[in-house]
Amino acid sequence: MNPAQRLVKNTSVLMVSQILGYVLAFFYSIYSARYLGVEGFGVLSAALAFAGIFSILTDLGLSNLTVREVARDHKLAGKYLSNAFALKILLSIATFILIAAIGYLSGYPSEKSYVLYFITLSLILNSFGNIFNAIFQAYEKMEYQSVTQILNNVLMFVGIFLAIGYQMNIVAFAFVYFMASAVSLILTIIICLWKFILPKIEFDFPFWKAMLKEALPIAVSGIFALIAFRVDMVMLEFIKGSVAVGWYSAAYRLMEALLFLPSMYTLSVYPLLSKFYVDSHQSLKVSYYKSFKYLTIISLPIVAATTLLASDIILLIYQSSYSESIIALQILIWALPFIFLSYVLGSTIVSVNKQVEVVKITFITMIINIGLNLVLIPLWGFVGAACVTVITEIALFISYFYIVTRHVCFISPKKILIRPAIATLVMCVFIALVKINLFLEIILATVIYFVVLFLIKGFSQDDINILKRVIGKEIKE
């Protein structure tokens, strides 16, 4: 199977699991929001954001480093897994103590504290799972990662509905997150032991030092990016309260749910980019160009359609108590194309060993984000936070694009953008003129977009040939 076929195969496997996972997450998030109410949903969302910012300290870039190095040499799998696992134990203990201390000093009520503790433990367990998933990615066996993702979402779905059925409080919802992560981690370890290598715990301190030296630039940039991506909810909680977080989070969750598309694509392409950096610079440039093109084609119609249909979407999903979330969704969704492209740009930068350059960029965008939130949240509340998110993602995209242009190649966004923009415009005319059932309207709009894009040659012959080869190969297998 050639690299293009492997890429599409792995992306397809992840797509199936991610679609199933997000369908389940879609329903348990909706019913969580309805059951807990705007304020309760805001408390849960703030805990996820707060713990999420600090949870990156449990990894410090070790998972990304493991993917990169093991993809280049599979013989290193045991060394990286054993030492990263041991190091994560110490990092996780320190992270939990830090979060618990901050929660205590902030004067959280007992209920909010328990929610924060369980969410923190859940994210710590997910971090351990990521180091095993790094091995699956490096071997380009994404189906194993998909299995654990599906299990986690099934457990979340069942757990949330049991909590609602038995009319439990918000702490029970947080406990569901913890239990789902624990069971998923156990399955991940079993798969790694069965199919790959026996996980061990090694305390090779010189190797730890070497790992951290390579991984820390990835980690630091990740910390800055995560703060810029999550701090708005934490600041909303302190400045405007849980109700504002609930309205904002309802819209944010919908936008965030769409990130499975660039996420699964990047998980598949990252090992290939790392290999091509060593083996073939031309293949690296082609993969980067194709990735930029495909993510642009996918993101543009989503942004336009969501903007036009935001009211119908919010009222259908969350009902009238979340009507304030409509404007937040219409603003937030414009961050989506820049986030999509930043995924592949960021992976390309790390794959060519230029992660140090990302640190400065992400630090600057973090400062911009915090500064603007301090000004706009007191003035406009969650609407201000939504505007800041869009501005931050645009700044991050421009910076990443500049770095990749310097070290890989230049891509003309205008050249890639023209045909998808024309197809999107035609689709928008259809949405504006035709008012039918929401689901049917979305399906027809999607068909119209891709038909128009095909007719105006938005897909090259090379794109079509790759798709034909992959489909033919998959049928034979």
VEXTI-597648 format. One record per atom (N, C-alpha, C): x, y, z; residue in one letter. Coordinates in pm, whole numbers, plus 50000, padded with zeros to 5 digits. Layout:
BEGIN
XYZA;...
//
This chain:
BEGIN
500864988150000M;500005000050000M;500895012450000M;500745021249899N;501605033049891N;501185043449995N;502015054050015P;501725063950120P;500355070550107P;499945073949985A;498635080449968A;497505071050010A;497645058149975Q;496615048450011Q;496595046150162Q;497775045550223R;497835043850369R;497195055750439R;497455067750385L;496885079850444L;495375079450441L;494805076050324V;493355075650312V;492765064250395V;493465052750398K;492995041450479K;492915045350627K;494015051050679N;494045054850820N;493035065850851N;492915075350759T;491945085950778T;490525080350777T;490275070650689S;488945064650681S;488605057050809S;489575049650860V;489365042150985V;489035051651099V;489825062151109L;489575072051214L;488245079251192L;487895081451066M;486645088351036M;485455080351089M;485465067251066V;484365058851112V;484225059851263V;485355058451334S;485305058951481S;484925072851530S;485465083051465Q;485185096651507Q;483725100351480Q;483205096251366I;481805099351336I;480895092551437I;481155079651463L;480355072551563L;480505079151699L;481755082551733G;482005088951862G;481305102251876G;481355110251771Y;480735123451779Y;479215122851771Y;478675112551709V;477225110651714V;476795107951857V;477525098951924L;477225096052064L;477455108452150L;478585115252128A;478885127252207A;477865138152181A;477385138852059F;476365148652023F;475135146952112F;474685134552125F;473475132052203F;473705133552353F;474825128152406Y;474985129652551Y;475315143952591Y;475925151652501S;476165165752531S;474865173752531S;473995170852434I;472705177652427I;471905175252554I;471785162452591Y;470955159252706Y;471595163452837Y;472925163752841S;473605169452958S;473245184152973S;473325191452861A;473025205752864A;471575208352904A;470665200352851R;469255202152884R;468975198553030R;469555187453075Y;469285182553210Y;469915191553317Y;471175195353295L;471885203453395L;471445218053393L;470875222553281G;470525236653269G;471745244953231G;471505257553197V;472595266153151V;473695267453257V;473325269453382E;474325271453486E;475115258653515E;474405247353530G;475095234753558G;476005230653444G;475535232553321F;476355229453204F;477575238553200F;477405250853245G;478535260153253G;479575255653352G;479135250453468V;480075245353570V;480895233753515V;480225224253450L;480915212653392L;481895217053283L;481465226153198S;482315230953088S;483525238553140S;483325246653244A;484445254053303A;485465244653364A;484995233853429A;485915223953487A;486715217053379A;486055213553269L;486765207153157L;487825216453099L;487495229253088A;488455238953033A;489615241153130A;489295242953257F;490315245753358F;491285234053371F;490745221853387A;491605210153400A;492335207253269A;491675210353157G;492295207953028G;493545216253005G;493545228453056I;494725237053042I;495925230853111I;495705225653232F;496815220153310F;497165205753274F;496235198753209S;496475184653179S;497645182653083S;497965192853005I;499095191552912I;500405189652987I;500425193553116L;501625191453196L;501895176753223L;500885168253202T;501085153953221T;501765147453102T;501885154752993D;502465148952871D;503755155852828D;503745169152832L;504915177252795L;505485173752658L;504585170552564G;505035167852427G;505565153952403G;505515145052504L;506105131652491L;505375123152387L;504075124452379S;503315116352283S;503665119952139S;503705132952109N;504065137251973N;505485133151938N;506395134452034L;507785130452011L;507865115551983L;507105107652058T;507115093152039T;506635089351900T;505555095751854V;505065093151718V;506155095951616V;506775107451628R;507785111651530R;508965102151525R;509505098751641E;510725090751646E;510465075951615E;509365070551665V;509065056451640V;508625054351496V;507955064351435A;507585063451294A;508835062251207A;509915068451249R;511165067951174R;511935055051200R;511805049451322D;512525037151358D;511685029451460D;511005018951415H;510125011251502H;510855004451618H;512165002551604K;512934996051710K;512975004451838K;512655017251826L;512675026251942L;511385025952022L;510405018251978A;509075018352042A;509155014952191A;509855004052225G;509944999852365G;510625010152452G;511685015852401K;512455025852478K;511605038052508K;510935043452408Y;510135055552427Y;508905052852514Y;508225041652490L;507015038752566L;507335036652714L;508365028952744S;508685025752883S;509105038052962S;509925046352902N;510405058152975N;509355069152981N;508595070852874A;507545081052875A;506455077452977A;506135064552989F;505125060153084F;505575063153227F;506835060153257A;507355062853392A;507365077753423A;507795085553327L;507855100053346L;506455105953364L;505475100353292K;504105105253304K;503515103053444K;503945092453511I;503445089853646I;503795101453738I;505035105853733L;505485116953817L;504805130053775L;504705132253645L;504065144553596L;502595145153634L;501915133653631S;500485133253661S;500205136153809S;501035130653896I;500885133254040I;501055148154068I;502095153954010A;502345168254030A;501205176853975A;500655172853859T;499565180553797T;498305180153883T;497965168353934F;496755167254017F;496885175654143F;498045175254206I;498265183254327I;498125198154295I;498685202354183L;498625216454143L;497185220954119L;496405213054044I;495015216754016I;494185216854143I;494385206854229A;493635206254355A;493935218454442A;495215222454444A;495615233954525A;494995246954472A;494995248554341I;494395260554281I;492905261054308I;492235249354294G;490815248754322G;490505252254467G;491345247554559Y;491145250354702Y;491355265154732Y;492435270754678L;492735284854703L;491725294154637L;491065289454531S;490045297554463S;488725297654537S;488635289654643G;487415289454724G;486245282554657G;486515272354575Y;485435265054509Y;484525258454612Y;483205258754593P;482295250854677P;482615235954661P;482205227854757S;482565213654757S;482095206554630S;480895209654582E;480385203054462E;481245206154341E;481585218854322K;482455222754211K;483825216154224K;484335214954346S;485645208754370S;485645194154326S;484585186654364Y;484505172654326Y;484415171054175Y;483665179854111V;483595179653964V;484985181653905V;485705191353956L;487055194353907L;487995182553929L;487925175954044Y;488815164754074Y;488575153053978Y;487325149353958F;487025138053869F;487395141153724F;487135153253682I;487495157153545I;489015156753529I;489745161353629T;491205161153625T;491725146953614T;491195137953696L;491625123853691L;491315117753555L;490175121453498S;489825116453365S;490845120753260S;491225133453264L;492175138553165L;493565132753186L;493925129853310I;495205123353338I;495245109353277I;494165101753294L;494085088353236L;494125089053083L;493465099053026N;493525100952881N;494945103552834N;495685110852915S;497075113752881S;497915101152876S;497685091952970F;498375079052966F;497975071352840F;496705072052805G;496255065352683G;496925070852559G;497245083752560N;497845090052442N;499225084552410N;499975080352512I;501315075152485I;501235061652416I;500195053752447F;499985041052377F;499435043652237F;498555053352226N;498045057052093N;499175062052003N;500195068052064A;501355072651986A;502035060851917A;502085049451984I;502665037451924I;501805032751807I;500485032751826F;499585028751718F;499745037951597F;499865050951622Q;500035060551513Q;501355058351441Q;502415056151518A;503745054551459A;503795042151368A;503065031751405Y;502985019651322Y;501905020751214Y;501215032151212E;500135034751118E;499025024251130E;498695020951254K;497615011551285K;496535019051364K;495895028351297M;494935037051363M;493655029751404M;493445017551351E;492225010351387E;492175007051536E;493355005151598Y;493385002051741Y;493025014351824Y;493505025751781Q;493115038151847Q;491615040551830Q;491115037051714S;489685038951688S;488825030551782S;489255018251810V;488495009451899V;488355015552037V;489465020852090T;489415026752224T;488585039552227T;488635047152118Q;487825059352110Q;486335056052109Q;485985045652034I;484575041552029I;484115036852167I;484945028752234L;484585023952367L;484365035552463L;485265045152460N;485145056652550N;483835064052529N;483475066052404N;482245073452376N;480985065352408N;481055052252389V;479925043752426V;479715044152577V;480825043252652L;480735043752797L;480205057352844L;480655068052780M;480155081352814M;478655082252785M;478255077352671F;476835077752631F;475965070352733F;476365058152766V;475585050052862V;475605056553000V;476785060953043G;476925066853177G;476105079453195G;476145088253095I;475385100853105I;473885098153109I;473415088853027F;471985085953027F;471545078953155F;472415071053215L;472095065153345L;472015076153452L;472965085553446A;472955096653543A;471695104953529A;471255107153405I;470015114653383I;468805106453428I;468815093553393G;467695084853428G;467475083753578G;468585083453653Y;468485082353799Y;468525096053867Y;468455106653785Q;468375120453835Q;469505123853932Q;470715120753889M;471895123353972M;472365137753955M;473255141954044N;473745155654040N;474955156953948N;475485168853941I;476565171753847I;477855164053878I;478065160454005V;479265152654042V;479225138953973V;478045133053964A;477915120053896A;478305121153750A;477985132353687F;478365134453547F;479885134753534F;480555141453626A;482015141953623A;482615128053647A;481975120253735F;482455106653764F;482355097853641F;481345099953558V;481205092453433V;482425094653344V;482885107153334Y;484095110153256Y;485285101953307Y;485425101253440F;486535093953500F;486465079053469F;485305072953487M;485155058553465M;485365054853318M;484835062953226A;485015060153084A;486495060453046A;487225069953100S;488665071153071S;489435059353128S;489055054853248A;489745043753313A;489585030753234A;488375027653193V;488135015353118V;488815015952981V;488775027352916S;489415028952785S;490925027152794S;491515032252901L;492965030752920L;493335016052937L;492545008753011I;492814994453031I;492804987052898I;491814989952813L;491754983552682L;492954987552596L;493355000152602T;494505004852524T;495774997152563T;495984995252692I;497154987852740I;497114973352693I;495934967252699I;495784953252655I;496124951852507I;495644961152424I;495924960552280I;497414962052254I;498044971352323C;499484973552304C;500274960952342C;499884954652451L;500544942552499L;500324931052402L;499124930352344W;498754919252255W;499374920752116W;499364932952062K;499734934951922K;501134941051901K;501674947652002F;502914954951980F;503994950852079F;504074957452191I;505144954852286I;504604954552428I;505374948752518L;505004948252658L;505374961452725L;504394968752777P;504704981352845P;505504978852973P;506544986252989K;507384985353109K;507534999253170K;508184999753283I;508495012453346I;510005013353359I;510605022953291E;512065024753294E;512415038553348E;513465039053426F;513945051753481F;515355054453427F;515395056553296D;516655059753229D;516775075053226D;517375080553332F;517375095153349F;518095102753237F;519225097653186P;519825104553071P;518885104852950P;518135093852930F;517175093552819F;516015102952846F;515575103752972W;514525113453009W;514955127452971W;516205130553004K;516725143952974K;516705146652824K;517115136552747A;517135138152601A;515705139552546A;514785131552600M;513395132452555M;512805146152584M;512995150652707L;512415163552746L;513015175152666L;514305173952636K;514945184452557K;514295185752420K;513955174252359E;513295174352228E;511815177752237E;511175172652344A;509715173752354A;509245187152410A;510065193552493L;509615205652561L;509185216852467L;509895219152356P;509375229452264P;507965226352215P;507695213352188I;506345209252148I;505375211952262I;505815208352385A;504955209752502A;504665224352533A;505685232652532V;505515246752566V;504575253452467V;504785250752338S;503885256452238S;502475251052257S;502365238252295G;501055232452321G;500365238852439G;501135241752544I;500595248452662I;500055262252625I;500865269852552F;500435283252511F;499175282452424F;499175272952328A;498025271652238A;496775267452315A;496955258152409L;495805253352486L;495245264252576L;496125272152635I;495645283352717I;494845293052630I;495375296052512A;494675305152422A;493335299352378A;493245285952372F;492055279252323F;491015276852433F;491465276552561R;490555272752670R;490355283652775R;491245293152780V;491205302752891V;489945311352889V;489315312652773D;488115321152764D;487005316252857D;486815302952864M;485765297652952M;486095299853099M;487375298153133V;487805300453272V;487585315153309V;487965324253218M;487795338453245M;486325342353249M;485515336453162L;484075338853165L;483475334653299L;483935323253351E;483435318253478E;483695328253590E;484905333753593F;485275342953701F;484675357053682F;484535361253555I;484075374953529I;482555375953516I;481945366353444K;480505367353415K;479665356253478K;480305345653529G;479555335053596G;479255323053508G;478685312653570S;478455299753503S;477415300553392S;476435309453404V;475405310453301V;476015314953169V;476885324953172A;477565329553050A;478415318352990A;479065310553077V;479865299153030V;478955289052962V;477765286653019G;476825277152960G;476405281152820G;476055293852800W;475665298652666W;476835297452568W;477995301752613Y;479175301552527Y;479575287152494Y;479565278752598S;479995264852580S;479075257252486S;477775260152489A;476845253352399A;477245255552253A;477575267952218A;478025270952082A;479415265352056A;480275266452154Y;481655262052140Y;481715246952116Y;480855239552187R;480835224952172R;480475220852030R;479555228051969L;479175224951831L;480325227651735L;480985238951753M;482135242051669M;483255231951693M;483495228651820E;484575219551857E;484315205451805E;483045201451799A;482705188051750A;483185185851608A;483245196551530L;483685195551391L;485195193751377L;485925195551487L;487385194551480L;487865180151466L;486935170351474F;487365156551451F;487875154851309F;487405163051215L;487835161751076L;489335164751058L;489835176651098P;491275178851085P;492085170351183P;491475167051297S;492195159051397S;492525145251343S;491525138351289M;491775124751240M;492675125051117M;492525135351034Y;493395136450917Y;494845138450959Y;495055147251056T;496415150151102T;497045138051169T;496265130551246L;496785118551309L;497325108751205L;496665108451090S;497085099350983S;498285104650905S;498295117550878V;499325123150792V;500635126050865V;500575128150997Y;501775132051073Y;502915121951062Y;502645108751080P;503755099251063P;504355099550923P;503525101550821L;504025102150684L;504895114550663L;504465125850717L;505255138150705L;506615136350771L;506635129750886S;507895127550957S;508835118750875S;508275108650809K;509085099950724K;509605107450602K;508715115050538F;509105121950415F;510175132450441F;510195138150560Y;511245147950592Y;512615141550581Y;512705128750615V;513965121450609V;514205115650470V;513125110350408D;513285102450285D;513065110150155D;512105119450153S;511745125850027S;511115139650051S;511875150050024H;511375163650045H;510235166749946H;510305161049827Q;509245163349729Q;507925157349776Q;507995145249831S;506785138849885S;506225146950002S;507105152850080L;506685161250192L;505905173250140L;506395179850036K;505715191449980K;504365187749920K;504315176449850V;503055172049788V;502015168949897V;502435161950003S;501505158450111S;500995170950182S;501875180650202Y;501475193250265Y;500465200650177Y;500745201350046Y;499845208349953Y;498465201749951Y;498465188349940K;497185181149935K;496405183350064K;497095182850176S;496435184650306S;495805198550315S;496535208650275F;496035222450277F;494785223650188F;494855217650073K;493755218449977K;492505211450031K;492665199150080Y;491505191350123Y;490825197650244Y;491615202650339L;491015208650458L;490315221950425L;490805228850325T;490115241050278T;488775237450215T;488785227250132I;487555222750065I;486495218450166I;486915212150273I;485965207250373I;485435218450462I;486305227650501S;485935237450604S;485045248750551S;485265253450430L;484515265050379L;482995263250380L;482465252450326P;481005251050326P;480415249450466P;481175243450556I;480705241850694I;480505255450759I;481475264250740V;481405277650798V;480195285350744V;480045285350614A;478965292950552A;477595287550591A;477435274450585A;476135268350617A;475775270550763A;476745269150853T;476485270850996T;476075285251026T;476705294750962T;476355308850982T;474895311450945T;474465305950833L;473105308150786L;472055300250865L;472455288750917L;471505279850984L;471665279451136L;472445288751192A;472765288351335A;471525288251423A;470555296551391S;469345297451472S;468605284151475S;468415278151358D;467715265251351D;468485254451427D;469805254751416I;470645244551479I;470565245551632I;470745257451685I;470735259351832I;469375255951891I;468325260951830L;466975258751885L;466565244151876L;467025237251773L;466715222951760L;467485214751863L;468745218051881I;469605209951967I;469415213052114I;469465225852149Y;469465229652290Y;468135235352340Y;467265238952249Q;465965244952281Q;466115259652321Q;464995266152351S;464945280752362S;465775286452477S;466045278652582S;466825283952695S;468255287452654S;468685282252539Y;470035285052490Y;470015294252368Y;468945301952350S;468845310652232S;469965320952227S;470515324552342E;471625334052345E;472875328352276E;472915315152261S;474085308752200S;474145310452049S;473055315151987I;473005316251841I;474095325651790I;474175337551847I;475175347351802I;476585342351827I;476775335251939A;478095329751970A;478525319751863A;477595311151820L;477925301251717L;478235307951584L;477455318251548Q;477685325251421Q;479055332051416Q;479565335951531I;480895341951536I;481975331151543I;481815321851635L;482835311651658L;483145303251534L;482125300551455I;482325291551342I;483345297051242I;483575310351243W;484535316251150W;485985313651190W;486165308151308A;487515303651346A;487845290251283A;486825283051238L;486985269151196L;487985267051082L;487905274350969P;488865271650861P;490305274050903P;490525283950989F;491885286851035F;492375275851131F;491465270551212I;491825259451300I;492135246951217I;491295244151118F;491515232551031F;492925232950972F;493275244250913L;494565245450846L;495725245750945L;495495251451063S;496555251851165S;496925237851213S;495975228651209Y;496275214751245Y;497385209151156Y;497185210151026V;498175204250935V;499455212650932V;499335225750946L;500525234350950L;501375230951073L;500725229451188G;501455226151310G;502145212751301G;501465202651245S;502065189351230S;503235189751132S;503115197651027T;504205198950931T;505425205250996T;505215215251078I;506325221951147I;507055212251238I;506315204251316V;506945194651407V;507645183651328V;507045179351217S;507635168351139S;508975172051078S;509225185151056V;510505189451000V;511435194951109V;511125191451234N;511985194851349N;512145209851373N;511105217551344K;511165232051366K;510225236251478K;509995227151573Q;509045229951680Q;509465241551770Q;510765244451775V;511235255451859V;510645268751812V;510475270151681E;509945282651627E;508475284951665E;507795273851697V;506375274851731V;506185281251868V;507165279351957V;507035284052095V;506775299152099V;507585306652028K;507445321152028K;506095325451972K;505685318551864I;504415321951799I;503245319451893I;503215307651954T;502085304252041T;502075312852167T;503235316852213F;503295325752330F;502665339252297F;503015344552180I;502465357552139I;500945356752123I;500455345952058T;499005344552039T;498295342652173T;498945335852268M;498355334252400M;498195347752469M;499235356152461I;499185369352522I;498095377852457I;498005377052324I;496955384352251I;495585379852300I;495405366652313N;494115361052354N;493725365652494N;494645364352588I;494355368252726I;494065383252735I;494905391252667G;494735405752670G;493385410152614G;493025404552499L;491745408152438L;490555403252521L;490685391352580N;489605386352666N;489405395152789N;490505400152844L;490405408952961L;489655421852926L;489765426152801V;489075438352758V;487645435652714V;487465425152632L;486175423052567L;485155415152650L;485625406052737I;484655398552818I;483885407752913I;484555416952985P;483775426253070P;482805434852989P;483165438152863L;482305446652781L;481165438952715L;481475427652652W;480505420452570W;480215406252618W;480815401852727G;480565388552779G;481025377652684G;480165367452664F;480555355952582F;480695359752434F;480015370352390V;480185375052251V;481605380152232V;482115387252329G;483505391952323G;484475380352320G;484205369952400A;485075358152402A;485085351252266A;483915350752201A;483835344552068A;484655352351966A;484575365551970C;485355373951878C;486855371851899C;487265370852024V;488675368952055V;489185355552002V;488355345352012T;488735332151960T;489035332751811T;488195339451736V;488395340751591V;489685348451561V;489885359651628I;491085367751607I;492345359751638I;492315352251747T;493475344351789T;493805333551686T;492785326751635E;493045316051539E;493565321451407E;493115333151368I;493645339451246I;495125342751263I;495465348351378A;496855351851405A;497745339551408A;497245328651468L;498025316251476L;498235310251337L;497185310451256F;497295305051121F;498335312651039F;498265325851043I;499215333950965I;500655331051007I;500875329651135S;502225327051187S;502705313151145S;501855303151160Y;502225289551119Y;502505288950969Y;501665295650892F;501825295550747F;503175301650708F;503575312050776Y;504865318450748Y;506015308750775Y;505945301250886I;507015291950921I;507115280750817I;505965274950780V;505985263850683V;506455268750546V;506075280850509T;506525286550382T;508055287650378T;508645291550489R;510105292950497R;510825279650487R;510265269150549H;511015256650564H;510555245250474H;509365246350414V;508885235550327V;508635240950187V;507585248650169C;507295254650039C;506175264850054C;505985272849952F;504915282849952F;503705277349879F;502545279349939I;501275275849875I;500475288649858I;499895290549741S;499055302249718S;497635299349769S;497265305149884P;495895302849935P;494835307149834P;495115317849760K;494155322949662K;493865312449556K;494905305549509K;494755295349406K;493895283849456K;494085279849582I;493325268849640I;491895273149673I;491725285749709L;490455290749763L;489385293449658L;489775297349538I;488815302449439I;487675292549410I;487985280349373R;486935270849334R;486045266749452R;486615263449569P;485735260649683P;484845272549720P;485355284849703A;484565296749735A;483375298149639A;483595295149512I;482495295849415I;481425285449449I;481855273349479A;480905262749514A;480155266049642A;480845272149736T;480215276149861T;479165286949838T;479455296449750L;478505307149718L;477225301349658L;477355291849566V;476175285449506V;475365278349614V;476055271349704M;475375264349813M;474625274149903M;475235285549933C;474595295650018C;473325301349955C;473345303149824V;472145307849754V;471005297849772V;471335284949762F;470335274549783F;469775275149925F;470635276350025I;470195276750164I;469315288950191I;469695300350132A;468925312750153A;467545312250088A;467445305349975L;466175305349900L;465245293949938L;465815282749982V;465015270750009V;464895268450159V;463685267950210K;463435265550352K;462655252550367K;463385241850404I;462765228750424I;463285222850555I;463015210350578N;463535203550697N;465045205450708N;465525208650828L;466935212050849L;467875201150800L;467605188550836F;468505177650798F;468515175750646F;467345176450584L;467275175150439L;467985186750370L;467845198750427E;468495210450370E;470015209150375E;470535203950486I;471975202050500I;472485191650400I;471745180650385I;472145170050291I;472175175450148I;471105182350108L;471035187749972L;472105198349948L;472345206650049A;473385216950037A;474755210650017A;475015199850089T;476285192850076T;476455187049937T;475395180749886V;475435175049751V;475685185949648V;474965197049659I;475125208249565I;476565213349567I;477125214849687Y;478495219949698Y;479485211049624Y;479435198049648F;480425189149587F;480185187049439F;478935187349396V;478645186449253V;479205198549179V;478945210449233V;479465222749172V;480995222649172V;481585218449283L;483045218049293L;483635208549190L;482985197349170F;483465187649070F;483325193448929F;482205200148903L;481955205648768L;482955216748733L;483365224548831I;484315235448803I;485755230848825I;485945217548833K;487275211348842K;488015215248970K;487265214849080G;487905217149210G;488775205549253G;488515193649192F;489355181949217F;490185179349092F;491485178149111S;492355175348998S;492255160648959S;492805157248844Q;492815143348800Q;493625134748896Q;494655140648953D;495475133449050D;494655129849174D;493825139249220D;492955136549335D;492015124949305D;491435125249186I;490485114649146I;491195101349134I;492405101249078N;493155088749062N;493515082649197N;493915091149291I;494235086249426I;493015079649488I;491865086249477L;490645080849534L;490275067449468L;490415066449335K;490105054049265K;491025042749311K;492325045849325R;493285035449367R;492975030449507R;492645040049594V;492365036349733V;491105027749742V;490045031849670I;488805024349672I;489025010349615I;489775009549505G;490064996549445G;490834987549538G;491824993349608K;492624985649701K;491794980749818K;490944989549872E;490114985949987E;489144974649950E;488584975149826I;487654964649783I;488364951249774I;489584951149719K;490344938749710K;490664932849846K;490974941949941E;491304937150076E;490064932350150E;
//
